Amino acid sequence: MIEQLSPKDLAPWAQEQLSLGRKPVVVDVREDWEIKLASIKAEGFELKHIVMNEIPGALDQFNETQAIAVLCHHGGRSQNVAHFLLSNGVKHVSNISGGINAWSHEVDPSVPVY
């Protein structure tokens, strides 16, 4: 089962991961054009952009010292990527439910909704 994080829970999650000795990383799997429209700021975590279809070739970028939270537009693609990562040996994976859309509504209204 993939842990579901609401956008407002991301900061406490990142702090918890640090206390457990894991580096918190948010992986944004949206397309380049989506990133240009709306993005989040890395605050308390590392932010990586790896387009969803590039994830299989990027598995070597993940390791056990990281805790991964996956982000997309509404949470569907990120859920699929989270399952893929978990099934390919990445141990600490969460999904940011509602994606960047929920981020705009719950955390930062200056992030455009598209």
C-alpha positions as CSV (number, residue, x, y, z in Angstrom):
1,M,0.0,0.0,0.0
2,I,1.3,3.4,-0.9
3,E,1.2,6.1,1.8
4,Q,-1.0,9.0,0.7
5,L,0.2,12.5,1.7
6,S,-1.9,15.6,1.4
7,P,0.1,18.6,0.2
8,K,-0.3,20.2,3.7
9,D,1.2,17.1,5.2
10,L,4.4,17.3,3.1
11,A,6.4,19.5,5.4
12,P,5.8,17.3,8.5
13,W,6.5,14.2,6.4
14,A,9.8,15.7,5.3
15,Q,10.8,16.5,8.9
16,E,9.9,13.0,10.0
17,Q,12.0,11.5,7.2
18,L,15.0,13.6,8.2
19,S,14.6,12.4,11.8
20,L,14.6,8.8,10.5
21,G,17.9,9.5,8.7
22,R,16.3,9.6,5.2
23,K,16.6,12.4,2.7
24,P,13.2,13.6,1.7
25,V,12.8,13.9,-2.1
26,V,9.8,15.1,-4.1
27,V,9.8,13.7,-7.6
28,D,7.6,15.7,-10.0
29,V,6.6,13.4,-12.8
30,R,4.7,15.9,-14.9
31,E,5.7,17.0,-18.4
32,D,8.0,19.9,-19.0
33,W,5.2,22.1,-20.2
34,E,3.3,21.5,-17.0
35,I,6.3,22.4,-14.9
36,K,6.5,25.7,-16.8
37,L,2.8,26.4,-15.9
38,A,2.9,25.6,-12.2
39,S,5.6,24.3,-9.9
40,I,6.3,24.0,-6.1
41,K,9.3,25.3,-4.2
42,A,11.6,22.9,-2.5
43,E,11.3,23.7,1.2
44,G,12.7,21.1,3.5
45,F,13.1,18.5,0.7
46,E,14.9,18.0,-2.6
47,L,12.8,18.6,-5.7
48,K,13.5,16.5,-8.8
49,H,11.8,16.6,-12.1
50,I,11.7,13.3,-13.9
51,V,9.0,12.9,-16.5
52,M,6.8,9.8,-15.9
53,N,8.0,7.9,-19.0
54,E,11.6,8.5,-18.0
55,I,11.3,6.9,-14.6
56,P,12.2,3.3,-15.7
57,G,15.6,4.6,-17.0
58,A,16.1,6.7,-13.8
59,L,15.9,3.9,-11.2
60,D,19.6,4.3,-10.4
61,Q,18.8,7.8,-9.1
62,F,16.9,6.3,-6.1
63,N,18.4,4.6,-3.0
64,E,17.5,3.5,0.5
65,T,18.7,6.7,2.1
66,Q,15.9,8.6,0.4
67,A,12.2,8.9,1.1
68,I,10.3,9.6,-2.1
69,A,7.1,11.5,-2.4
70,V,5.8,11.6,-6.0
71,L,3.8,14.5,-7.5
72,C,1.8,15.1,-10.6
73,H,-1.2,17.1,-11.7
74,H,-4.1,15.4,-9.8
75,G,-2.4,12.3,-8.2
76,G,-3.1,9.6,-10.7
77,R,0.2,9.5,-12.6
78,S,2.1,9.9,-9.3
79,Q,0.2,7.0,-7.8
80,N,1.2,4.8,-10.8
81,V,4.9,5.9,-10.5
82,A,4.9,5.3,-6.7
83,H,3.6,1.7,-7.4
84,F,6.3,1.2,-10.0
85,L,9.1,2.5,-7.8
86,L,7.9,0.3,-4.9
87,S,7.7,-2.8,-7.2
88,N,11.3,-2.0,-8.4
89,G,12.9,-2.0,-5.0
90,V,12.5,1.6,-3.8
91,K,11.5,1.2,-0.2
92,H,10.2,4.5,1.1
93,V,7.6,5.8,-1.4
94,S,4.6,8.0,-0.9
95,N,2.1,9.7,-3.2
96,I,1.1,13.3,-3.0
97,S,-2.7,13.0,-3.3
98,G,-4.4,15.6,-5.4
99,G,-1.1,16.7,-7.0
100,I,-0.2,20.2,-7.9
101,N,-3.9,21.1,-8.2
102,A,-4.4,20.3,-4.5
103,W,-1.2,22.0,-3.7
104,S,-2.6,25.2,-5.1
105,H,-5.8,24.9,-3.1
106,E,-4.3,23.7,0.2
107,V,-0.8,25.2,0.5
108,D,0.0,27.9,-2.0
109,P,-2.7,29.7,-3.9
110,S,-0.1,31.6,-6.0
111,V,0.5,28.3,-7.9
112,P,-1.7,28.4,-11.0
113,V,-4.4,25.9,-11.5
114,Y,-4.6,24.4,-14.9
